[in-house]
Amino acid sequence: MDPQGDYYAPLERTFERIATPFEEFIHRQSTSGLLLVATTILALALANTAVAHAYEGLLHTHLSIALGPWTLDHSIHHWINDGLMALFFFLVGLEIKREVLVGELASLRRATLPILAAIGGMVVPALIYLGINPEGAAAHGWAIPMATDIAFAVGILVLLGHRIPHGLITFLVALAIVDDLGAVLVIALFYTEDIVLGALGFAGLSLAVLVGLNLVGVRRPLPYFIVGGLLWLAMLESGVHATLAGILTAWTIPARAKFDPTTFSSQVRDLMDRFDARVQPGRGLMRNPDQHALVQTLENGVHMVETPLQRLEHNLQLPVALGIIPIFALANAGIPLHPESLGDVLSQPVPLGIILGLVGGKTLGIAGTTLLADRLGIGQLPTGVRPGHVVGLGLIAGIGFTMSIFISDLAFSDPETVVLAKTGILAASLVAGVGGLVWLGLVSRGQSPAGTAPERH
């Protein structure tokens, strides 16, 4: 025990000196983007070396869950895209709900500009893609260039640090939230299989139960995850894409705290007075049941002053950003590349439509809509954000990656077309990311705009 009364295990101080810098690294906003880059490179390496056959074989290995006559049998690739990604969509749903309730989308005045920018950034890329692929199976990929990968995009902006206005990051996050909502609606409306009414009815019943849990004041996450799991199974069998169960479940998570801050503060003071009154020198909590009971009551109070939505969003950020999304990239970004014919591949209609849609369409749609709305007085740019910043933001928003790859698997049944689409997505994301980084670096050179903020940890 040190002079301050803190207990340390024999090797704890040494471990903390090693672990603390690592913990700080994984909590940085840029880390998820860097990890995504690393797993993408790894996936490409696996798909283009001698282990490619083993890589493909592993992804197509089937895993089954059986309960009597009922069997759920899918490949590892399918489990990742329809199973793990449901948790990604659950987190997206929590973020959308928070932004609508208390964030940048909570008021019409603040929400107007990012909403218009997101709509422009979805419509223009889709039109460009359809202009190049107007008919046939290729036309089914029209939604691929509509999506923005928020992890990559925010990671790029964070790399610029103080050189860009902090309001630009806030604007991008609000825009990307609307973009995600648009992608969810597109998947639900246009990328569903044949509807199985019985399963869809059970999904509706599960959703009603989730709403009921919210209305009766259930605040613990376990009932929501159990019923949400049933909703996922029903959606999986219904023909509507199963990952949408994550969004629907998230929207039923309570967003109200049990205690208001004043009540919590009063209770904490009372508990701490009682805690101090029961101090027994030399005896820890294991030998002081009265103090232990007070600590448990304090812990319950902490949970009551925090909304379930906030707690779940906070707890899921790292597992999704550092686990689920990299696994998704590892399973989906591994495409065979042939450098000698890459130019011919990228000039084909599907990848060309994706590249022009993501790079040119996103820039034109977001920057054009934003600057026009600002000029007409419909919305107002964030503090310190200038037209040059908006153009750079539009470029960076052309990083489609996660959601674009996800939609490409839904849009095309032909494996060769899927490979073409993913090649176009990777190429467009590279051009958009590097181009946006360079553009914003040049626009912000030699300036210290107001409203900047250091990277958050």
C-alpha positions in Angstrom: 0.0 0.0 0.0 1.4 3.5 -0.9 1.1 6.6 1.3 -2.1 7.6 -0.4 -3.8 4.4 0.7 -3.8 2.7 -2.7 -3.1 -1.0 -2.9 -0.9 -2.4 -5.6 -0.2 -6.0 -6.6 3.5 -7.0 -7.0 3.7 -6.3 -10.7 0.9 -3.8 -11.1 3.0 -0.6 -11.4 5.1 -2.2 -14.1 2.1 -3.4 -16.0 0.4 0.1 -15.8 3.5 1.7 -17.3 3.1 -0.6 -20.3 -0.7 -0.7 -20.5 -1.6 3.0 -20.0 -0.1 4.3 -23.3 -1.7 1.4 -25.1 -5.1 2.2 -23.5 -4.7 5.8 -24.5 -4.0 4.7 -28.1 -7.0 2.5 -28.5 -9.3 5.3 -27.2 -8.2 7.8 -29.8 -10.7 8.5 -32.5 -8.1 7.9 -35.2 -7.3 4.4 -34.0 -10.4 2.7 -35.5 -9.6 4.2 -38.9 -5.9 3.1 -38.6 -7.0 -0.4 -37.6 -9.4 -0.5 -40.5 -6.6 0.3 -42.9 -4.4 -2.4 -41.4 -7.1 -5.1 -41.6 -7.9 -4.1 -45.2 -4.2 -4.4 -46.2 -4.1 -7.8 -44.4 -7.3 -9.0 -46.2 -5.8 -7.9 -49.6 -2.5 -9.7 -48.7 -4.4 -12.9 -47.8 -6.4 -12.8 -51.0 -3.4 -12.2 -53.3 -0.8 -14.7 -51.9 -0.4 -18.4 -51.6 -2.8 -18.6 -48.7 -5.7 -17.2 -50.8 -7.3 -20.6 -51.1 -7.2 -21.2 -47.4 -8.6 -17.7 -46.8 -11.6 -18.3 -49.0 -12.1 -21.8 -47.6 -12.2 -20.4 -44.1 -14.8 -17.8 -45.0 -17.0 -20.4 -46.6 -16.8 -22.8 -43.8 -20.2 -23.5 -42.3 -21.2 -23.1 -38.7 -24.5 -24.6 -37.5 -26.7 -24.1 -34.5 -29.3 -26.9 -34.0 -32.1 -27.3 -31.6 -34.1 -30.5 -32.3 -35.5 -30.2 -35.9 -34.6 -26.5 -36.0 -31.2 -25.7 -37.6 -29.5 -22.4 -38.4 -26.7 -23.1 -40.8 -24.6 -20.4 -42.5 -21.0 -19.8 -43.6 -18.6 -17.8 -41.4 -18.8 -15.0 -44.0 -22.6 -14.9 -43.6 -22.4 -15.0 -39.8 -20.1 -12.0 -39.9 -22.2 -10.0 -42.4 -25.6 -10.9 -40.9 -24.7 -11.6 -37.3 -21.8 -9.5 -36.1 -22.9 -6.6 -38.2 -26.3 -6.5 -36.4 -24.3 -5.2 -33.4 -22.7 -2.6 -35.7 -26.2 -1.5 -36.8 -27.3 -1.5 -33.2 -24.6 1.0 -32.3 -25.6 3.1 -35.4 -29.2 3.0 -34.2 -28.1 4.3 -30.7 -26.1 7.1 -32.3 -29.0 8.1 -34.6 -31.4 8.2 -31.6 -29.0 10.3 -29.5 -28.3 12.7 -32.3 -32.1 13.2 -32.9 -32.8 13.7 -29.2 -30.0 15.9 -28.0 -27.3 16.1 -30.8 -26.8 18.1 -33.9 -30.1 16.8 -35.3 -32.2 17.7 -32.2 -33.4 21.1 -33.6 -34.5 21.9 -37.1 -32.3 25.0 -37.3 -29.1 23.0 -36.5 -30.2 19.9 -38.4 -31.2 21.5 -41.7 -27.7 21.9 -43.2 -26.3 18.4 -42.4 -29.6 16.8 -43.5 -29.6 18.7 -46.9 -25.9 17.9 -47.3 -26.4 14.2 -46.6 -29.3 14.1 -49.1 -27.2 15.8 -51.8 -24.4 13.4 -51.0 -26.7 10.4 -51.5 -28.8 11.5 -54.5 -26.0 12.8 -56.7 -23.7 9.7 -56.4 -26.7 7.4 -57.1 -27.6 9.4 -60.2 -24.0 9.4 -61.5 -23.8 5.6 -61.0 -27.2 5.1 -62.8 -26.0 7.3 -65.6 -23.1 4.9 -66.2 -25.1 1.7 -65.4 -28.7 2.5 -66.5 -30.0 -1.0 -66.9 -29.5 -4.7 -66.3 -28.0 -6.4 -63.2 -25.4 -3.6 -62.9 -28.1 -1.1 -62.1 -28.8 -2.8 -58.8 -25.7 -1.3 -57.4 -27.0 2.3 -57.5 -26.9 2.6 -53.7 -23.3 1.6 -53.3 -21.8 5.1 -53.8 -24.3 6.7 -51.5 -22.6 5.6 -48.2 -19.9 7.3 -46.1 -17.7 5.4 -43.7 -17.7 7.5 -40.6 -14.8 5.7 -38.9 -12.5 6.4 -41.8 -13.8 9.9 -42.5 -13.5 11.1 -38.9 -10.1 9.5 -38.6 -8.9 11.5 -41.6 -10.2 14.8 -40.1 -8.6 14.0 -36.7 -5.2 13.5 -38.3 -5.4 17.2 -39.3 -5.8 18.2 -35.7 -5.8 21.9 -34.9 -5.5 22.9 -38.6 -9.2 22.5 -39.2 -12.2 23.9 -37.3 -13.7 21.5 -34.8 -17.1 22.4 -36.2 -16.1 20.6 -39.4 -15.9 17.3 -37.5 -19.2 17.9 -35.8 -20.8 18.7 -39.2 -19.3 15.5 -40.7 -20.6 13.3 -37.8 -24.2 14.8 -38.1 -24.0 14.3 -41.9 -22.8 10.8 -41.6 -25.6 9.9 -39.1 -28.2 11.1 -41.6 -26.2 9.2 -44.3 -26.4 6.0 -42.2 -30.1 6.4 -41.7 -30.5 6.8 -45.5 -28.5 3.6 -46.1 -30.7 1.7 -43.6 -33.9 2.9 -45.3 -32.4 1.9 -48.7 -31.5 -1.6 -47.5 -34.9 -2.1 -46.0 -36.9 -0.8 -49.0 -34.8 -2.0 -52.0 -32.5 -4.8 -50.9 -34.9 -7.4 -49.4 -35.6 -10.9 -50.6 -39.0 -12.6 -50.9 -41.0 -11.7 -47.8 -42.1 -14.5 -45.5 -45.2 -13.1 -43.8 -45.2 -15.5 -40.8 -41.6 -14.6 -39.9 -42.3 -10.9 -40.5 -45.3 -11.1 -38.2 -43.2 -12.6 -35.4 -40.7 -9.8 -36.0 -43.5 -7.3 -35.5 -44.5 -9.1 -32.3 -40.9 -9.0 -31.0 -40.7 -5.3 -31.8 -44.0 -4.7 -29.9 -42.5 -6.5 -26.9 -39.4 -4.3 -27.1 -41.6 -1.1 -27.2 -43.5 -2.5 -24.2 -40.3 -3.0 -22.2 -39.5 0.6 -22.8 -43.0 1.8 -21.8 -43.1 -0.2 -18.5 -39.7 1.2 -17.6 -37.3 -1.8 -18.0 -33.9 -0.4 -17.9 -31.6 -3.4 -17.8 -30.1 -4.3 -21.2 -30.5 -8.1 -20.9 -34.3 -8.2 -21.7 -33.7 -6.0 -24.7 -30.9 -8.2 -26.0 -32.9 -11.4 -25.5 -36.0 -10.0 -27.4 -33.7 -8.3 -29.9 -32.1 -11.7 -30.6 -35.5 -13.1 -31.3 -36.2 -10.1 -33.6 -32.9 -10.8 -35.4 -33.9 -14.5 -36.0 -37.3 -13.5 -37.3 -35.9 -10.9 -39.6 -33.3 -13.4 -40.8 -36.2 -15.8 -41.8 -38.5 -13.0 -43.1 -36.4 -11.9 -46.1 -35.9 -8.4 -44.7 -32.2 -8.0 -44.0 -31.5 -9.3 -40.5 -29.1 -6.5 -39.5 -32.0 -4.1 -39.5 -33.0 -5.8 -36.2 -30.1 -4.0 -34.6 -31.4 -0.6 -35.7 -35.0 -1.4 -34.5 -33.8 -2.7 -31.1 -31.6 0.3 -30.6 -34.5 2.7 -31.1 -36.4 1.0 -28.2 -33.6 1.5 -25.7 -34.7 4.0 -23.0 -33.1 7.4 -23.3 -34.4 8.8 -20.0 -32.4 8.6 -16.7 -34.1 7.4 -13.6 -32.6 10.1 -11.4 -32.1 13.7 -12.3 -28.6 15.2 -11.5 -29.9 17.1 -8.5 -31.4 14.0 -6.9 -28.3 12.0 -7.7 -26.0 14.7 -6.2 -28.0 14.7 -2.9 -28.0 10.9 -2.6 -24.3 10.7 -3.3 -23.5 13.3 -0.5 -25.7 11.3 1.9 -24.1 8.0 1.0 -20.6 9.4 1.3 -21.4 10.8 4.8 -22.7 7.4 5.8 -19.7 5.7 4.2 -17.2 8.0 6.1 -19.1 7.4 9.4 -18.5 3.6 9.0 -14.7 3.8 8.4 -12.8 1.2 10.3 -9.0 1.8 10.1 -7.1 -1.1 8.7 -10.2 -2.9 7.4 -11.0 -2.9 3.7 -14.4 -3.4 2.1 -14.2 -7.2 2.3 -14.2 -6.9 6.1 -16.6 -4.0 6.3 -20.1 -5.2 5.0 -21.7 -1.8 5.9 -19.4 0.1 3.7 -19.6 -2.5 0.9 -23.4 -2.2 0.9 -23.1 1.6 0.6 -20.7 1.2 -2.3 -23.2 -1.1 -4.1 -26.0 1.5 -3.5 -23.7 4.2 -4.9 -23.0 2.0 -8.0 -26.8 1.5 -8.6 -27.2 5.3 -8.3 -24.6 5.9 -11.0 -26.5 3.6 -13.3 -29.8 5.4 -12.5 -28.4 8.9 -13.4 -27.1 7.7 -16.7 -29.5 6.7 -19.5 -29.4 3.1 -20.7 -28.8 4.5 -24.2 -25.7 6.4 -23.1 -24.3 3.5 -21.2 -24.8 1.0 -24.0 -23.4 3.4 -26.7 -20.3 4.0 -24.5 -19.8 0.3 -23.8 -20.1 -0.8 -27.4 -17.9 1.9 -29.0 -14.6 0.1 -28.6 -15.9 -3.5 -29.2 -17.5 -2.4 -32.5 -14.7 -0.1 -33.6 -11.8 -2.3 -32.7 -13.5 -5.8 -33.1 -16.5 -6.1 -35.3 -15.6 -3.5 -38.1 -12.0 -4.9 -38.5 -13.4 -8.5 -38.7 -15.9 -7.3 -41.3 -13.1 -5.7 -43.3 -11.0 -8.8 -43.0 -13.8 -11.0 -44.3 -14.9 -8.6 -47.1 -12.0 -6.6 -48.3 -10.0 -9.5 -49.5 -10.3 -9.3 -53.3 -7.9 -10.6 -55.9 -5.9 -7.8 -57.6 -4.1 -8.1 -60.9 -2.0 -4.9 -61.3 -1.4 -5.5 -65.0 -5.1 -5.4 -65.7 -6.2 -3.0 -62.9 -6.8 -0.1 -65.3 -9.1 -2.3 -67.4 -11.0 -3.4 -64.3 -11.5 0.1 -63.0 -12.7 1.3 -66.4 -15.6 -1.2 -66.4 -19.1 0.3 -65.8 -19.7 -1.0 -62.3 -16.4 0.1 -60.7 -16.3 3.3 -62.8 -19.8 4.2 -61.6 -18.8 3.6 -58.0 -15.5 5.6 -58.3 -17.2 8.6 -60.0 -20.1 8.4 -57.6 -18.1 8.3 -54.4 -15.3 10.7 -55.4 -17.1 13.2 -57.7 -20.7 12.6 -56.7 -20.1 13.0 -52.9 -18.0 16.1 -53.4 -20.5 17.7 -55.8 -23.6 16.6 -53.8 -22.3 17.6 -50.3 -20.4 20.7 -51.2 -22.8 22.0 -53.8 -25.9 21.5 -51.6 -24.2 22.9 -48.5 -22.9 26.0 -50.1 -26.1 26.7 -52.0 -28.2 26.3 -48.8 -25.8 28.6 -46.9 -26.0 31.2 -49.7 -29.8 31.0 -49.7 -29.9 31.4 -45.9 -31.5 28.0 -45.4 -28.7 26.9 -43.0 -25.5 28.3 -41.6 -22.0 26.9 -41.7 -20.4 26.0 -38.4 -18.0 28.5 -36.8 -14.7 28.8 -38.7 -15.8 26.6 -41.6 -15.2 28.1 -45.0 -16.2 26.9 -48.5 -12.8 25.3 -49.0 -13.3 23.2 -45.9 -16.7 22.0 -47.2 -15.2 20.9 -50.5 -12.6 18.9 -48.6 -15.3 17.4 -46.4 -17.2 16.3 -49.5 -14.1 14.6 -50.8 -13.5 12.8 -47.5 -17.1 11.7 -47.4 -16.4 9.7 -50.6 -14.7 7.1 -48.4 -17.6 4.6 -48.6 -15.9 1.4 -47.4 -17.9 -0.4 -44.7 -21.5 0.4 -45.7 -20.6 0.4 -49.4 -19.0 -3.0 -49.2 -22.0 -4.2 -47.2 -24.5 -3.0 -49.9 -22.4 -4.4 -52.7 -22.9 -7.9 -51.2 -26.7 -7.3 -51.2 -26.8 -5.7 -54.7 -25.1 -8.4 -56.7 -25.4 -12.2 -56.7 -22.6 -12.7 -59.3 -19.3 -13.1 -57.4 -17.3 -11.5 -60.2 -19.5 -8.4 -60.1 -19.1 -8.2 -56.3 -15.3 -8.3 -56.8 -15.5 -5.5 -59.4 -17.7 -3.4 -57.0 -15.3 -3.9 -54.1 -12.3 -3.0 -56.3 -14.1 0.2 -57.2 -14.9 0.9 -53.5 -11.3 0.4 -52.4 -10.0 2.6 -55.2 -12.5 5.4 -54.6 -12.0 5.3 -50.9 -8.2 5.6 -51.4 -8.6 8.6 -53.8 -11.2 10.3 -51.6 -9.2 9.8 -48.4 -5.8 11.0 -49.8 -7.4 13.7 -51.9 -9.5 15.1 -49.0 -6.5 15.0 -46.6 -4.2 16.9 -49.1 -7.0 19.4 -50.0 -7.8 20.3 -46.4 -4.1 20.4 -45.5 -3.6 23.0 -48.3 -6.8 25.0 -47.5 -5.8 25.2 -43.8 -2.1 25.9 -44.3 -0.8 28.6 -42.0 -4.1 29.2 -40.3 -5.3 28.5 -36.7 -9.1 28.6 -37.1 -11.4 29.3 -34.2 -13.3 26.5 -32.8 -10.6 23.9 -33.1 -10.1 21.3 -30.4 -7.5 18.7 -29.7 -8.1 15.1 -30.5 -10.4 13.6 -27.9 -9.5 10.6 -25.9 
